[in-house]
Amino acid sequence: MAFKIVSSQCTSCSACEAECPNEAISDKGTTFVIDPAKCTECVGHYDSPQCAAVCPIDDTCVVDPKFPRYQAA
């Protein structure tokens, strides 16, 4: 599943954007968003999703159940 950012909790600190190995996170003015087509949950890069690891607000970067789990090629 791709991750998503809970916009109501995002403080726009930008910590997540630089950590994403797939450049799936972008600034949308007052919040950041994750492009589910680019998000691989950091599989193949890190042991855990880095957006969630670096976010200063708990449960802001969360699994988006609308998308299937990422499968490495």
PDB file of N, H, CA, C and O in Angstrom:
ATOM      1  N   MET A   1       0.837  -1.168   0.000  1.00  0.00           N
ATOM      2  CA  MET A   1       0.000   0.000   0.000  1.00  0.00           C
ATOM      3  C   MET A   1       0.882   1.230   0.000  1.00  0.00           C
ATOM      4  O   MET A   1       1.933   1.265   0.640  1.00  0.00           O
ATOM      5  N   ALA A   2       0.459   2.182  -0.690  1.00  0.00           N
ATOM      6  H   ALA A   2      -0.395   2.154  -1.209  1.00  0.00           H
ATOM      7  CA  ALA A   2       1.170   3.455  -0.667  1.00  0.00           C
ATOM      8  C   ALA A   2       0.869   4.146   0.654  1.00  0.00           C
ATOM      9  O   ALA A   2      -0.117   3.841   1.326  1.00  0.00           O
ATOM     10  N   PHE A   3       1.715   5.056   1.001  1.00  0.00           N
ATOM     11  H   PHE A   3       2.515   5.304   0.455  1.00  0.00           H
ATOM     12  CA  PHE A   3       1.469   5.860   2.187  1.00  0.00           C
ATOM     13  C   PHE A   3       0.762   7.137   1.775  1.00  0.00           C
ATOM     14  O   PHE A   3       0.809   7.536   0.612  1.00  0.00           O
ATOM     15  N   LYS A   4       0.114   7.769   2.722  1.00  0.00           N
ATOM     16  H   LYS A   4       0.076   7.445   3.668  1.00  0.00           H
ATOM     17  CA  LYS A   4      -0.500   9.071   2.498  1.00  0.00           C
ATOM     18  C   LYS A   4      -0.178   9.945   3.693  1.00  0.00           C
ATOM     19  O   LYS A   4       0.185   9.452   4.761  1.00  0.00           O
ATOM     20  N   ILE A   5      -0.314  11.241   3.502  1.00  0.00           N
ATOM     21  H   ILE A   5      -0.609  11.641   2.635  1.00  0.00           H
ATOM     22  CA  ILE A   5      -0.093  12.200   4.572  1.00  0.00           C
ATOM     23  C   ILE A   5      -1.451  12.740   4.992  1.00  0.00           C
ATOM     24  O   ILE A   5      -2.217  13.227   4.161  1.00  0.00           O
ATOM     25  N   VAL A   6      -1.744  12.652   6.277  1.00  0.00           N
ATOM     26  H   VAL A   6      -1.122  12.257   6.952  1.00  0.00           H
ATOM     27  CA  VAL A   6      -2.993  13.180   6.809  1.00  0.00           C
ATOM     28  C   VAL A   6      -2.844  14.700   6.836  1.00  0.00           C
ATOM     29  O   VAL A   6      -2.160  15.253   7.697  1.00  0.00           O
ATOM     30  N   SER A   7      -3.494  15.364   5.882  1.00  0.00           N
ATOM     31  H   SER A   7      -4.049  14.914   5.183  1.00  0.00           H
ATOM     32  CA  SER A   7      -3.276  16.798   5.691  1.00  0.00           C
ATOM     33  C   SER A   7      -3.638  17.634   6.914  1.00  0.00           C
ATOM     34  O   SER A   7      -3.011  18.665   7.160  1.00  0.00           O
ATOM     35  N   SER A   8      -4.620  17.217   7.671  1.00  0.00           N
ATOM     36  H   SER A   8      -5.129  16.380   7.471  1.00  0.00           H
ATOM     37  CA  SER A   8      -5.021  17.992   8.850  1.00  0.00           C
ATOM     38  C   SER A   8      -3.969  17.949   9.958  1.00  0.00           C
ATOM     39  O   SER A   8      -4.018  18.752  10.890  1.00  0.00           O
ATOM     40  N   GLN A   9      -3.018  17.018   9.863  1.00  0.00           N
ATOM     41  H   GLN A   9      -2.977  16.366   9.106  1.00  0.00           H
ATOM     42  CA  GLN A   9      -1.958  16.889  10.866  1.00  0.00           C
ATOM     43  C   GLN A   9      -0.608  17.396  10.365  1.00  0.00           C
ATOM     44  O   GLN A   9       0.303  17.624  11.161  1.00  0.00           O
ATOM     45  N   CYS A  10      -0.476  17.571   9.062  1.00  0.00           N
ATOM     46  H   CYS A  10      -1.216  17.385   8.416  1.00  0.00           H
ATOM     47  CA  CYS A  10       0.797  17.974   8.466  1.00  0.00           C
ATOM     48  C   CYS A  10       1.128  19.418   8.844  1.00  0.00           C
ATOM     49  O   CYS A  10       0.302  20.316   8.681  1.00  0.00           O
ATOM     50  N   THR A  11       2.345  19.630   9.350  1.00  0.00           N
ATOM     51  H   THR A  11       3.016  18.900   9.482  1.00  0.00           H
ATOM     52  CA  THR A  11       2.785  20.966   9.737  1.00  0.00           C
ATOM     53  C   THR A  11       3.638  21.621   8.652  1.00  0.00           C
ATOM     54  O   THR A  11       4.165  22.716   8.851  1.00  0.00           O
ATOM     55  N   SER A  12       3.775  20.952   7.507  1.00  0.00           N
ATOM     56  H   SER A  12       3.347  20.063   7.346  1.00  0.00           H
ATOM     57  CA  SER A  12       4.583  21.441   6.386  1.00  0.00           C
ATOM     58  C   SER A  12       6.042  21.673   6.770  1.00  0.00           C
ATOM     59  O   SER A  12       6.677  22.611   6.287  1.00  0.00           O
ATOM     60  N   CYS A  13       6.565  20.817   7.636  1.00  0.00           N
ATOM     61  H   CYS A  13       6.050  20.056   8.029  1.00  0.00           H
ATOM     62  CA  CYS A  13       7.958  20.960   8.081  1.00  0.00           C
ATOM     63  C   CYS A  13       8.947  20.544   6.994  1.00  0.00           C
ATOM     64  O   CYS A  13      10.112  20.940   7.042  1.00  0.00           O
ATOM     65  N   SER A  14       8.508  19.762   6.027  1.00  0.00           N
ATOM     66  H   SER A  14       7.562  19.441   5.988  1.00  0.00           H
ATOM     67  CA  SER A  14       9.279  19.282   4.872  1.00  0.00           C
ATOM     68  C   SER A  14      10.294  18.188   5.193  1.00  0.00           C
ATOM     69  O   SER A  14      11.097  17.834   4.328  1.00  0.00           O
ATOM     70  N   ALA A  15      10.284  17.651   6.390  1.00  0.00           N
ATOM     71  H   ALA A  15       9.632  17.938   7.092  1.00  0.00           H
ATOM     72  CA  ALA A  15      11.233  16.589   6.759  1.00  0.00           C
ATOM     73  C   ALA A  15      11.076  15.371   5.862  1.00  0.00           C
ATOM     74  O   ALA A  15      12.068  14.739   5.498  1.00  0.00           O
ATOM     75  N   CYS A  16       9.861  15.038   5.506  1.00  0.00           N
ATOM     76  H   CYS A  16       9.055  15.551   5.801  1.00  0.00           H
ATOM     77  CA  CYS A  16       9.594  13.835   4.719  1.00  0.00           C
ATOM     78  C   CYS A  16      10.062  13.942   3.272  1.00  0.00           C
ATOM     79  O   CYS A  16      10.540  12.964   2.697  1.00  0.00           O
ATOM     80  N   GLU A  17       9.925  15.118   2.691  1.00  0.00           N
ATOM     81  H   GLU A  17       9.537  15.912   3.159  1.00  0.00           H
ATOM     82  CA  GLU A  17      10.207  15.291   1.262  1.00  0.00           C
ATOM     83  C   GLU A  17      11.627  14.877   0.901  1.00  0.00           C
ATOM     84  O   GLU A  17      11.830  14.150  -0.071  1.00  0.00           O
ATOM     85  N   ALA A  18      12.592  15.322   1.656  1.00  0.00           N
ATOM     86  H   ALA A  18      12.428  15.913   2.446  1.00  0.00           H
ATOM     87  CA  ALA A  18      13.998  15.018   1.369  1.00  0.00           C
ATOM     88  C   ALA A  18      14.343  13.553   1.609  1.00  0.00           C
ATOM     89  O   ALA A  18      15.286  13.038   1.009  1.00  0.00           O
ATOM     90  N   GLU A  19      13.602  12.881   2.470  1.00  0.00           N
ATOM     91  H   GLU A  19      12.835  13.299   2.957  1.00  0.00           H
ATOM     92  CA  GLU A  19      13.901  11.496   2.816  1.00  0.00           C
ATOM     93  C   GLU A  19      13.330  10.480   1.828  1.00  0.00           C
ATOM     94  O   GLU A  19      13.761   9.326   1.822  1.00  0.00           O
ATOM     95  N   CYS A  20      12.384  10.879   1.006  1.00  0.00           N
ATOM     96  H   CYS A  20      12.034  11.816   1.012  1.00  0.00           H
ATOM     97  CA  CYS A  20      11.726   9.938   0.089  1.00  0.00           C
ATOM     98  C   CYS A  20      12.665   9.552  -1.054  1.00  0.00           C
ATOM     99  O   CYS A  20      13.063  10.413  -1.838  1.00  0.00           O
ATOM    100  N   PRO A  21      13.025   8.273  -1.160  1.00  0.00           N
ATOM    101  CA  PRO A  21      13.950   7.851  -2.213  1.00  0.00           C
ATOM    102  C   PRO A  21      13.326   7.838  -3.609  1.00  0.00           C
ATOM    103  O   PRO A  21      14.035   7.718  -4.608  1.00  0.00           O
ATOM    104  N   ASN A  22      12.001   7.962  -3.676  1.00  0.00           N
ATOM    105  H   ASN A  22      11.425   8.060  -2.864  1.00  0.00           H
ATOM    106  CA  ASN A  22      11.306   7.899  -4.963  1.00  0.00           C
ATOM    107  C   ASN A  22      10.758   9.240  -5.423  1.00  0.00           C
ATOM    108  O   ASN A  22      10.064   9.315  -6.437  1.00  0.00           O
ATOM    109  N   GLU A  23      11.066  10.302  -4.677  1.00  0.00           N
ATOM    110  H   GLU A  23      11.630  10.241  -3.853  1.00  0.00           H
ATOM    111  CA  GLU A  23      10.556  11.637  -4.990  1.00  0.00           C
ATOM    112  C   GLU A  23       9.034  11.624  -5.137  1.00  0.00           C
ATOM    113  O   GLU A  23       8.473  12.275  -6.018  1.00  0.00           O
ATOM    114  N   ALA A  24       8.379  10.864  -4.250  1.00  0.00           N
ATOM    115  H   ALA A  24       8.834  10.334  -3.535  1.00  0.00           H
ATOM    116  CA  ALA A  24       6.919  10.737  -4.292  1.00  0.00           C
ATOM    117  C   ALA A  24       6.213  11.808  -3.469  1.00  0.00           C
ATOM    118  O   ALA A  24       4.991  11.937  -3.539  1.00  0.00           O
ATOM    119  N   ILE A  25       6.967  12.572  -2.696  1.00  0.00           N
ATOM    120  H   ILE A  25       7.960  12.467  -2.640  1.00  0.00           H
ATOM    121  CA  ILE A  25       6.375  13.571  -1.810  1.00  0.00           C
ATOM    122  C   ILE A  25       6.599  14.963  -2.378  1.00  0.00           C
ATOM    123  O   ILE A  25       7.710  15.317  -2.773  1.00  0.00           O
ATOM    124  N   SER A  26       5.520  15.751  -2.414  1.00  0.00           N
ATOM    125  H   SER A  26       4.617  15.463  -2.093  1.00  0.00           H
ATOM    126  CA  SER A  26       5.641  17.112  -2.930  1.00  0.00           C
ATOM    127  C   SER A  26       4.857  18.093  -2.067  1.00  0.00           C
ATOM    128  O   SER A  26       3.917  17.725  -1.363  1.00  0.00           O
ATOM    129  N   ASP A  27       5.271  19.341  -2.145  1.00  0.00           N
ATOM    130  H   ASP A  27       6.034  19.640  -2.717  1.00  0.00           H
ATOM    131  CA  ASP A  27       4.665  20.435  -1.394  1.00  0.00           C
ATOM    132  C   ASP A  27       3.460  20.954  -2.167  1.00  0.00           C
ATOM    133  O   ASP A  27       3.564  21.281  -3.349  1.00  0.00           O
ATOM    134  N   LYS A  28       2.330  21.027  -1.499  1.00  0.00           N
ATOM    135  H   LYS A  28       2.246  20.762  -0.539  1.00  0.00           H
ATOM    136  CA  LYS A  28       1.119  21.559  -2.121  1.00  0.00           C
ATOM    137  C   LYS A  28       0.674  22.847  -1.442  1.00  0.00           C
ATOM    138  O   LYS A  28      -0.518  23.144  -1.377  1.00  0.00           O
ATOM    139  N   GLY A  29       1.626  23.599  -0.944  1.00  0.00           N
ATOM    140  H   GLY A  29       2.595  23.358  -0.997  1.00  0.00           H
ATOM    141  CA  GLY A  29       1.324  24.891  -0.347  1.00  0.00           C
ATOM    142  C   GLY A  29       1.206  24.835   1.160  1.00  0.00           C
ATOM    143  O   GLY A  29       2.117  25.266   1.867  1.00  0.00           O
ATOM    144  N   THR A  30       0.107  24.314   1.665  1.00  0.00           N
ATOM    145  H   THR A  30      -0.633  23.963   1.091  1.00  0.00           H
ATOM    146  CA  THR A  30      -0.089  24.261   3.115  1.00  0.00           C
ATOM    147  C   THR A  30       0.143  22.867   3.688  1.00  0.00           C
ATOM    148  O   THR A  30       0.077  22.669   4.901  1.00  0.00           O
ATOM    149  N   THR A  31       0.412  21.913   2.817  1.00  0.00           N
ATOM    150  H   THR A  31       0.466  22.074   1.832  1.00  0.00           H
ATOM    151  CA  THR A  31       0.642  20.537   3.262  1.00  0.00           C
ATOM    152  C   THR A  31       1.488  19.806   2.215  1.00  0.00           C
ATOM    153  O   THR A  31       1.694  20.304   1.108  1.00  0.00           O
ATOM    154  N   PHE A  32       1.960  18.648   2.577  1.00  0.00           N
ATOM    155  H   PHE A  32       1.793  18.244   3.476  1.00  0.00           H
ATOM    156  CA  PHE A  32       2.681  17.800   1.634  1.00  0.00           C
ATOM    157  C   PHE A  32       1.783  16.627   1.256  1.00  0.00           C
ATOM    158  O   PHE A  32       0.924  16.221   2.039  1.00  0.00           O
ATOM    159  N   VAL A  33       1.981  16.084   0.061  1.00  0.00           N
ATOM    160  H   VAL A  33       2.678  16.413  -0.575  1.00  0.00           H
ATOM    161  CA  VAL A  33       1.199  14.933  -0.393  1.00  0.00           C
ATOM    162  C   VAL A  33       2.139  13.880  -0.951  1.00  0.00           C
ATOM    163  O   VAL A  33       3.249  14.185  -1.389  1.00  0.00           O
ATOM    164  N   ILE A  34       1.679  12.636  -0.929  1.00  0.00           N
ATOM    165  H   ILE A  34       0.778  12.388  -0.574  1.00  0.00           H
ATOM    166  CA  ILE A  34       2.437  11.513  -1.472  1.00  0.00           C
ATOM    167  C   ILE A  34       1.735  11.016  -2.718  1.00  0.00           C
ATOM    168  O   ILE A  34       0.539  10.725  -2.686  1.00  0.00           O
ATOM    169  N   ASP A  35       2.466  10.917  -3.815  1.00  0.00           N
ATOM    170  H   ASP A  35       3.437  11.153  -3.841  1.00  0.00           H
ATOM    171  CA  ASP A  35       1.936  10.377  -5.062  1.00  0.00           C
ATOM    172  C   ASP A  35       1.932   8.857  -4.932  1.00  0.00           C
ATOM    173  O   ASP A  35       2.999   8.244  -4.889  1.00  0.00           O
ATOM    174  N   PRO A  36       0.750   8.234  -4.868  1.00  0.00           N
ATOM    175  CA  PRO A  36       0.694   6.790  -4.672  1.00  0.00           C
ATOM    176  C   PRO A  36       1.306   5.991  -5.824  1.00  0.00           C
ATOM    177  O   PRO A  36       1.709   4.843  -5.635  1.00  0.00           O
ATOM    178  N   ALA A  37       1.377   6.580  -6.994  1.00  0.00           N
ATOM    179  H   ALA A  37       1.050   7.513  -7.147  1.00  0.00           H
ATOM    180  CA  ALA A  37       1.982   5.893  -8.142  1.00  0.00           C
ATOM    181  C   ALA A  37       3.498   5.786  -7.996  1.00  0.00           C
ATOM    182  O   ALA A  37       4.121   4.919  -8.609  1.00  0.00           O
ATOM    183  N   LYS A  38       4.093   6.660  -7.192  1.00  0.00           N
ATOM    184  H   LYS A  38       3.587   7.365  -6.694  1.00  0.00           H
ATOM    185  CA  LYS A  38       5.543   6.651  -6.985  1.00  0.00           C
ATOM    186  C   LYS A  38       5.961   6.009  -5.672  1.00  0.00           C
ATOM    187  O   LYS A  38       7.113   5.604  -5.521  1.00  0.00           O
ATOM    188  N   CYS A  39       5.041   5.914  -4.722  1.00  0.00           N
ATOM    189  H   CYS A  39       4.105   6.243  -4.845  1.00  0.00           H
ATOM    190  CA  CYS A  39       5.379   5.405  -3.383  1.00  0.00           C
ATOM    191  C   CYS A  39       5.590   3.897  -3.406  1.00  0.00           C
ATOM    192  O   CYS A  39       4.730   3.143  -3.861  1.00  0.00           O
ATOM    193  N   THR A  40       6.741   3.472  -2.911  1.00  0.00           N
ATOM    194  H   THR A  40       7.440   4.084  -2.542  1.00  0.00           H
ATOM    195  CA  THR A  40       7.053   2.042  -2.822  1.00  0.00           C
ATOM    196  C   THR A  40       7.200   1.597  -1.379  1.00  0.00           C
ATOM    197  O   THR A  40       7.687   0.501  -1.102  1.00  0.00           O
ATOM    198  N   GLU A  41       6.766   2.470  -0.446  1.00  0.00           N
ATOM    199  H   GLU A  41       6.370   3.360  -0.671  1.00  0.00           H
ATOM    200  CA  GLU A  41       6.905   2.183   0.986  1.00  0.00           C
ATOM    201  C   GLU A  41       8.380   2.035   1.363  1.00  0.00           C
ATOM    202  O   GLU A  41       8.704   1.441   2.392  1.00  0.00           O
ATOM    203  N   CYS A  42       9.250   2.564   0.547  1.00  0.00           N
ATOM    204  H   CYS A  42       8.986   3.046  -0.288  1.00  0.00           H
ATOM    205  CA  CYS A  42      10.713   2.521   0.713  1.00  0.00           C
ATOM    206  C   CYS A  42      11.294   1.112   0.553  1.00  0.00           C
ATOM    207  O   CYS A  42      12.445   0.872   0.918  1.00  0.00           O
ATOM    208  N   VAL A  43      10.508   0.189   0.011  1.00  0.00           N
ATOM    209  H   VAL A  43       9.573   0.384  -0.286  1.00  0.00           H
ATOM    210  CA  VAL A  43      10.985  -1.173  -0.239  1.00  0.00           C
ATOM    211  C   VAL A  43      12.187  -1.110  -1.187  1.00  0.00           C
ATOM    212  O   VAL A  43      12.142  -0.452  -2.226  1.00  0.00           O
ATOM    213  N   GLY A  44      13.240  -1.796  -0.811  1.00  0.00           N
ATOM    214  H   GLY A  44      13.276  -2.330   0.033  1.00  0.00           H
ATOM    215  CA  GLY A  44      14.454  -1.806  -1.611  1.00  0.00           C
ATOM    216  C   GLY A  44      15.420  -0.690  -1.271  1.00  0.00           C
ATOM    217  O   GLY A  44      16.554  -0.675  -1.751  1.00  0.00           O
ATOM    218  N   HIS A  45      14.974   0.248  -0.440  1.00  0.00           N
ATOM    219  H   HIS A  45      14.053   0.236  -0.050  1.00  0.00           H
ATOM    220  CA  HIS A  45      15.815   1.373  -0.040  1.00  0.00           C
ATOM    221  C   HIS A  45      16.082   1.363   1.464  1.00  0.00           C
ATOM    222  O   HIS A  45      17.221   1.514   1.907  1.00  0.00           O
ATOM    223  N   TYR A  46      15.021   1.184   2.236  1.00  0.00           N
ATOM    224  H   TYR A  46      14.095   1.061   1.877  1.00  0.00           H
ATOM    225  CA  TYR A  46      15.100   1.224   3.702  1.00  0.00           C
ATOM    226  C   TYR A  46      14.260   0.106   4.299  1.00  0.00           C
ATOM    227  O   TYR A  46      13.427  -0.486   3.612  1.00  0.00           O
ATOM    228  N   ASP A  47      14.475  -0.177   5.557  1.00  0.00           N
ATOM    229  H   ASP A  47      15.151   0.304   6.114  1.00  0.00           H
ATOM    230  CA  ASP A  47      13.706  -1.216   6.248  1.00  0.00           C
ATOM    231  C   ASP A  47      12.305  -0.756   6.632  1.00  0.00           C
ATOM    232  O   ASP A  47      11.424  -1.580   6.878  1.00  0.00           O
ATOM    233  N   SER A  48      12.099   0.549   6.683  1.00  0.00           N
ATOM    234  H   SER A  48      12.815   1.218   6.483  1.00  0.00           H
ATOM    235  CA  SER A  48      10.786   1.088   7.039  1.00  0.00           C
ATOM    236  C   SER A  48      10.541   2.366   6.237  1.00  0.00           C
ATOM    237  O   SER A  48      11.494   3.008   5.795  1.00  0.00           O
ATOM    238  N   PRO A  49       9.287   2.738   6.046  1.00  0.00           N
ATOM    239  CA  PRO A  49       8.973   3.975   5.315  1.00  0.00           C
ATOM    240  C   PRO A  49       9.580   5.193   6.009  1.00  0.00           C
ATOM    241  O   PRO A  49       9.304   5.456   7.180  1.00  0.00           O
ATOM    242  N   GLN A  50      10.391   5.914   5.286  1.00  0.00           N
ATOM    243  H   GLN A  50      10.615   5.700   4.336  1.00  0.00           H
ATOM    244  CA  GLN A  50      11.106   7.034   5.877  1.00  0.00           C
ATOM    245  C   GLN A  50      10.228   8.234   6.172  1.00  0.00           C
ATOM    246  O   GLN A  50      10.532   8.999   7.087  1.00  0.00           O
ATOM    247  N   CYS A  51       9.154   8.423   5.430  1.00  0.00           N
ATOM    248  H   CYS A  51       8.907   7.801   4.687  1.00  0.00           H
ATOM    249  CA  CYS A  51       8.270   9.550   5.727  1.00  0.00           C
ATOM    250  C   CYS A  51       7.714   9.419   7.140  1.00  0.00           C
ATOM    251  O   CYS A  51       7.684  10.391   7.895  1.00  0.00           O
ATOM    252  N   ALA A  52       7.278   8.226   7.490  1.00  0.00           N
ATOM    253  H   ALA A  52       7.302   7.437   6.877  1.00  0.00           H
ATOM    254  CA  ALA A  52       6.745   7.993   8.835  1.00  0.00           C
ATOM    255  C   ALA A  52       7.842   8.065   9.887  1.00  0.00           C
ATOM    256  O   ALA A  52       7.604   8.518  11.007  1.00  0.00           O
ATOM    257  N   ALA A  53       9.038   7.622   9.532  1.00  0.00           N
ATOM    258  H   ALA A  53       9.231   7.255   8.622  1.00  0.00           H
ATOM    259  CA  ALA A  53      10.150   7.612  10.488  1.00  0.00           C
ATOM    260  C   ALA A  53      10.612   9.018  10.865  1.00  0.00           C
ATOM    261  O   ALA A  53      10.987   9.258  12.013  1.00  0.00           O
ATOM    262  N   VAL A  54      10.590   9.943   9.917  1.00  0.00           N
ATOM    263  H   VAL A  54      10.286   9.749   8.985  1.00  0.00           H
ATOM    264  CA  VAL A  54      11.097  11.288  10.197  1.00  0.00           C
ATOM    265  C   VAL A  54      10.021  12.298  10.559  1.00  0.00           C
ATOM    266  O   VAL A  54      10.341  13.387  11.034  1.00  0.00           O
ATOM    267  N   CYS A  55       8.771  11.969  10.350  1.00  0.00           N
ATOM    268  H   CYS A  55       8.511  11.084   9.964  1.00  0.00           H
ATOM    269  CA  CYS A  55       7.693  12.917  10.643  1.00  0.00           C
ATOM    270  C   CYS A  55       7.627  13.194  12.148  1.00  0.00           C
ATOM    271  O   CYS A  55       7.578  12.259  12.948  1.00  0.00           O
ATOM    272  N   PRO A  56       7.624  14.473  12.533  1.00  0.00           N
ATOM    273  CA  PRO A  56       7.588  14.803  13.959  1.00  0.00           C
ATOM    274  C   PRO A  56       6.209  14.612  14.603  1.00  0.00           C
ATOM    275  O   PRO A  56       6.091  14.656  15.827  1.00  0.00           O
ATOM    276  N   ILE A  57       5.181  14.403  13.802  1.00  0.00           N
ATOM    277  H   ILE A  57       5.277  14.367  12.807  1.00  0.00           H
ATOM    278  CA  ILE A  57       3.826  14.227  14.317  1.00  0.00           C
ATOM    279  C   ILE A  57       3.403  12.770  14.100  1.00  0.00           C
ATOM    280  O   ILE A  57       3.274  12.325  12.960  1.00  0.00           O
ATOM    281  N   ASP A  58       3.190  12.038  15.180  1.00  0.00           N
ATOM    282  H   ASP A  58       3.295  12.400  16.107  1.00  0.00           H
ATOM    283  CA  ASP A  58       2.791  10.631  15.088  1.00  0.00           C
ATOM    284  C   ASP A  58       1.531  10.463  14.254  1.00  0.00           C
ATOM    285  O   ASP A  58       0.619  11.289  14.298  1.00  0.00           O
ATOM    286  N   ASP A  59       1.502   9.377  13.496  1.00  0.00           N
ATOM    287  H   ASP A  59       2.243   8.707  13.460  1.00  0.00           H
ATOM    288  CA  ASP A  59       0.342   8.986  12.689  1.00  0.00           C
ATOM    289  C   ASP A  59      -0.069  10.027  11.656  1.00  0.00           C
ATOM    290  O   ASP A  59      -1.255  10.184  11.365  1.00  0.00           O
ATOM    291  N   THR A  60       0.906  10.734  11.104  1.00  0.00           N
ATOM    292  H   THR A  60       1.869  10.606  11.340  1.00  0.00           H
ATOM    293  CA  THR A  60       0.624  11.669  10.013  1.00  0.00           C
ATOM    294  C   THR A  60       0.915  11.015   8.671  1.00  0.00           C
ATOM    295  O   THR A  60       0.172  11.226   7.712  1.00  0.00           O
ATOM    296  N   CYS A  61       1.967  10.234   8.584  1.00  0.00           N
ATOM    297  H   CYS A  61       2.570  10.062   9.362  1.00  0.00           H
ATOM    298  CA  CYS A  61       2.274   9.450   7.387  1.00  0.00           C
ATOM    299  C   CYS A  61       1.793   8.035   7.678  1.00  0.00           C
ATOM    300  O   CYS A  61       2.368   7.314   8.493  1.00  0.00           O
ATOM    301  N   VAL A  62       0.721   7.659   6.985  1.00  0.00           N
ATOM    302  H   VAL A  62       0.254   8.244   6.322  1.00  0.00           H
ATOM    303  CA  VAL A  62       0.064   6.387   7.275  1.00  0.00           C
ATOM    304  C   VAL A  62      -0.208   5.617   5.992  1.00  0.00           C
ATOM    305  O   VAL A  62      -0.184   6.179   4.897  1.00  0.00           O
ATOM    306  N   VAL A  63      -0.464   4.328   6.141  1.00  0.00           N
ATOM    307  H   VAL A  63      -0.483   3.871   7.030  1.00  0.00           H
ATOM    308  CA  VAL A  63      -0.808   3.476   4.999  1.00  0.00           C
ATOM    309  C   VAL A  63      -2.135   3.940   4.410  1.00  0.00           C
ATOM    310  O   VAL A  63      -3.089   4.214   5.138  1.00  0.00           O
ATOM    311  N   ASP A  64      -2.182   4.022   3.094  1.00  0.00           N
ATOM    312  H   ASP A  64      -1.408   3.799   2.502  1.00  0.00           H
ATOM    313  CA  ASP A  64      -3.418   4.373   2.396  1.00  0.00           C
ATOM    314  C   ASP A  64      -4.054   3.072   1.913  1.00  0.00           C
ATOM    315  O   ASP A  64      -3.565   2.470   0.957  1.00  0.00           O
ATOM    316  N   PRO A  65      -5.126   2.629   2.550  1.00  0.00           N
ATOM    317  CA  PRO A  65      -5.729   1.345   2.202  1.00  0.00           C
ATOM    318  C   PRO A  65      -6.391   1.303   0.818  1.00  0.00           C
ATOM    319  O   PRO A  65      -6.836   0.244   0.376  1.00  0.00           O
ATOM    320  N   LYS A  66      -6.453   2.436   0.144  1.00  0.00           N
ATOM    321  H   LYS A  66      -6.091   3.296   0.503  1.00  0.00           H
ATOM    322  CA  LYS A  66      -7.036   2.481  -1.200  1.00  0.00           C
ATOM    323  C   LYS A  66      -6.123   1.858  -2.249  1.00  0.00           C
ATOM    324  O   LYS A  66      -6.552   1.582  -3.369  1.00  0.00           O
ATOM    325  N   PHE A  67      -4.866   1.639  -1.881  1.00  0.00           N
ATOM    326  H   PHE A  67      -4.518   1.863  -0.971  1.00  0.00           H
ATOM    327  CA  PHE A  67      -3.892   1.129  -2.841  1.00  0.00           C
ATOM    328  C   PHE A  67      -3.312  -0.200  -2.379  1.00  0.00           C
ATOM    329  O   PHE A  67      -3.113  -0.401  -1.181  1.00  0.00           O
ATOM    330  N   PRO A  68      -3.034  -1.119  -3.321  1.00  0.00           N
ATOM    331  CA  PRO A  68      -2.474  -2.424  -2.945  1.00  0.00           C
ATOM    332  C   PRO A  68      -1.036  -2.308  -2.453  1.00  0.00           C
ATOM    333  O   PRO A  68      -0.354  -1.317  -2.715  1.00  0.00           O
ATOM    334  N   ARG A  69      -0.592  -3.330  -1.740  1.00  0.00           N
ATOM    335  H   ARG A  69      -1.147  -4.134  -1.527  1.00  0.00           H
ATOM    336  CA  ARG A  69       0.794  -3.363  -1.260  1.00  0.00           C
ATOM    337  C   ARG A  69       1.735  -3.269  -2.453  1.00  0.00           C
ATOM    338  O   ARG A  69       1.440  -3.792  -3.527  1.00  0.00           O
ATOM    339  N   TYR A  70       2.854  -2.611  -2.262  1.00  0.00           N
ATOM    340  H   TYR A  70       3.093  -2.186  -1.389  1.00  0.00           H
ATOM    341  CA  TYR A  70       3.865  -2.509  -3.300  1.00  0.00           C
ATOM    342  C   TYR A  70       4.532  -3.853  -3.502  1.00  0.00           C
ATOM    343  O   TYR A  70       4.891  -4.521  -2.533  1.00  0.00           O
ATOM    344  N   GLN A  71       4.701  -4.250  -4.733  1.00  0.00           N
ATOM    345  H   GLN A  71       4.410  -3.707  -5.520  1.00  0.00           H
ATOM    346  CA  GLN A  71       5.388  -5.485  -5.080  1.00  0.00           C
ATOM    347  C   GLN A  71       6.632  -5.147  -5.911  1.00  0.00           C
ATOM    348  O   GLN A  71       6.521  -4.614  -7.015  1.00  0.00           O
ATOM    349  N   ALA A  72       7.798  -5.457  -5.380  1.00  0.00           N
ATOM    350  H   ALA A  72       7.889  -5.890  -4.483  1.00  0.00           H
ATOM    351  CA  ALA A  72       9.031  -5.192  -6.120  1.00  0.00           C
ATOM    352  C   ALA A  72       9.053  -6.015  -7.397  1.00  0.00           C
ATOM    353  O   ALA A  72       8.605  -7.162  -7.418  1.00  0.00           O
ATOM    354  N   ALA A  73       9.573  -5.426  -8.452  1.00  0.00           N
ATOM    355  H   ALA A  73       9.937  -4.495  -8.435  1.00  0.00           H
ATOM    356  CA  ALA A  73       9.603  -6.108  -9.760  1.00  0.00           C
ATOM    357  C   ALA A  73      10.586  -7.239  -9.792  1.00  0.00           C
ATOM    358  O   ALA A  73      10.726  -7.906 -10.817  1.00  0.00           O
TER     359      ALA A  73
END
